[in-house]
Amino acid sequence: VKLSDVASVGIESGPPQIRRDDVQRRVVIQTNVEGRDMGGLVTEIDQRIRDEIDLPAGYSIVYGGQFENQQRAQQRLMIVVPLSLGLIFLLLYFAFNSVGQALLIMLNVPLALIGGIAALFFSGQYLSVPGSIGFIALFGVAVLNGVVMVNAINQRVEGWTGPVDKAIFSGALSRLRPVLMTASIAALGLIPMLLASGVGSEVQRPLATVVVGGLFSSTLLTLFVLPVLYTRFSKGKIEMDTGHGI
């Protein structure tokens, strides 16, 4: 039997390799993303495909690779971050036995968030999984600084015999150096990651940018805003406990 009797032999263009998943043919198109966030790019690509291309029956498009990993990680972070913040609040409540002071310390979190997002924006970066992990680390440092400040003020107010304003100022002033040292050491330790440009910098830089920017804003809150809010929201309780006016 001749080959020409059962097949047509010729040279034609075709895929160099045929891949299959679940008995279906698969074609992989790869690209690197620079200058914009991956999620926004995939959303735009998907919308343009829907508007301009009618896929034949049996064809489908799946976005995988780093984007798929990012989506999976973000779904986990949507659960982990709220649980972490809730657990931190409970620990603060049991430590200080006060909902007000626990909320006061938790105010460090949104200002740290603002600083981290602003740092990403001004550096031309986008929120990614490493950046999200950086926010988790940032929240821990911000809350720790708040605990140090509020605890020092509580200790100074307790048993104070003079005007309570001076006790709050004295307690805040006594924690000035520890808070600045904590934030400075954490920020300086991340400078090499912040300035990285080699292999792996796409993971290191967003994390470092978030932490450094958030530490700057949360430290300002801890040093200047937190004592003022402490005076404002704890005024009545302080007067009853100490017997002195503000």
N, C-alpha and C positions, 0 to 999 in steps of 0.2 A: 504494500500500500504506500503510495507516494504521500509525502507531507502536504503537497499542494492539493491533494484530494480532500483533505480534512481540515486544512487551515490556510489562511492567507498570511504570508510572511512578508514583512516590510519594516521600514524604520519610521517611527512616528514619535512625536513628543508625548511625554507622559511623566508621571511622578517617579522619581528615582527609587522611592521606597513606598510600599503599601503597608500602612499600619491599621490595626483593627482593635477595637474595644467592644466586647460583648457582640462579636460577630458583625460589627458595623465598621465600615471604613472610617478612618480618622485622618484629617489633614491638620497639621499644626502650623500656626502662624505666630511668630514670636516678635516682640518689640521691646525696646528699652524706653522707659519714661524719664524725661528730664524737663525741668522747668515748670511742672505742674503736678497736682496730686493724682495718684493712680485711680482713685475712685471716681473723680470727676471725668478723667479721660475715658474710662470704661463706660461710664454713663453716656457720654457724648457719642462714642463709637456705637453703642447699642442702639441709641436713638436714630442715628444716621442709617444704620443697617435696616431698621424697621421702616424708615421713611423711603429709602431708595432701592431696597432689594426685596424681591419676593422670592423667598426660599421655596424650592420645589418640595413636593411631598416627600417625607422621609429624611429631610435635611434639618439639622439643628446646630446652634452655636452655643458653646460652653466656654466661659472665661475661667481659666485656671491659673496655675503657676503662683506667682507671688500675690496676685490679686485674690485668688481663692484662699490662700493662707491668711491674708490680711482680713478678709471677711470673717473667717472662722475665729481669728483672734479677737476681733472687735465684738463678736457675739459673746465670747467668754468674758471680755472686759465689761460688757454691759451688765453682767451679773456680779462679777468680782468687785468692781469699784463701789457700787451702792452698798454691798454687804460689808466691805471694808470700812466705809464711812460710818455705817450704822454701828459696827462693832467699836470703832474709835469713840463714837459718842457715848455708847454704854460704858466703856471703860472710864471715860472722863466723868460721867455722872457718878459712878461708884467711887471714883477717886476724890471728887470734890463734894459729893453729896448735894449737888445743886444743878438743876437744869439750866438756870441762867448762866452760871459760869461755864458749864459745858458748851452751851451755845456760843458764849463769848469767845471761847478758844476756837470753836469750829469756824468762826468768822475768818480765821486765817486761810481757810481752804478756798473760798471764792476769790479772795484777792490774789492768792498764789496762782489760781487758775487764770485770772486776768493777765498777770505778769507773764505766765508761760505762753499764752496765746499771742500776746503782743510781741514777745520775743520771736516766735515763729513767723509772725507777719512781717516784722521789720527785717528779718534775715532772709526773707523770700522762701521760707520752707513751708511745708504742709504737715498737717497732723497725720501721723502714721502710727504703726504699732510701737516702735521704739519710743516715739513721743508720748504715747499713752502710758507706757511703762514709766517714763520719766515723771509724769504727773503723779503716779502712785507714790513714787519715792519722794517727790516734792511735798505731797500732802503730809507724809510722815514727819519730815523735817519742820514744816510750818507748824504743825500741831505741837511738836515737841517744844519749839520756841515759845508758843503760847502757854504751854503748861509751866515752863520755867518762869515766865513773867507773872502769871496769875498766882502761882504758888508763892513767889517772893512777896507779892503785894499782900496776900492773905497773912503771911507770917508777920509782916511789918504792921499791918492793921491790928492784929490780935494783941491786945494788951497795950495798945498805943494810948498815951495820956494826953496828947496834944490834938490839934486840928487834924482831921482824917485826911484832908487834902495833902498835907505834908507827908503823912504815912504812905499814901499811894505814890507820891512823887519819889519819896525815898526808896520804896520798894522797886519801882520801875528803874530808877537810876542805878540801883545795886545790880540789876540784871543787864545793864547796857553792854558791858564788856563781854559776858558769856554769850549773849545772843549774837553780837557782832562777830565774835570769834567762830561760833558754830556756822553761821552763814558764810563767812569769808573762807573758812577752811574747805567747806563743801564746794563752794564756787571755784576756788583756786584749783582744787583737785580735778575739776572737770574741764579746765582750760585746754589741756592737750586734746581731749575729745572734741571740744568746741571748735578747735582750729584744724582738726584732722582733714586731710584731703586725699588720702590714699585708699587702698582697698579696705572696705568695711566702714568708710566714713559715712555712707548713707544710713547706717544704723547708729553710729556713735553721735553724729552731730545733732539730730533731732532730740535725742535724749538729753544731751548736755545743754542744748539751747533752752529747752523747757525748764530744766532744774535751775539754771543760772538766772533766767528771767523771772521765774516764779519766786526764787529766794530774795531777789531784790525787792519786789513789791510786798511780799509777806513780811519781810524784816521791817520795812517801813511801818506796816500796820502794827506789828508787835511792839515796836519802840514808841510810837507816837499816838496811834489811834486806840490801841487796846487799853492803856491806862485811862484815857478820857472816857471810853465806853464803860469801863469798870466803875468809874466815879458816877456816871450817869445812871446806870441800871442797878447799881448796888447801893445807892445813896440811902434809901430808907432802911435797908437791912443793917448797914454799917452803923447808922445812928442808934438803932435799937440795941445792937450788940455791944457797942462801945460806950454809949451814953454821951457821945460828943457830936457836935454839929460839924458840918462841912465848912 
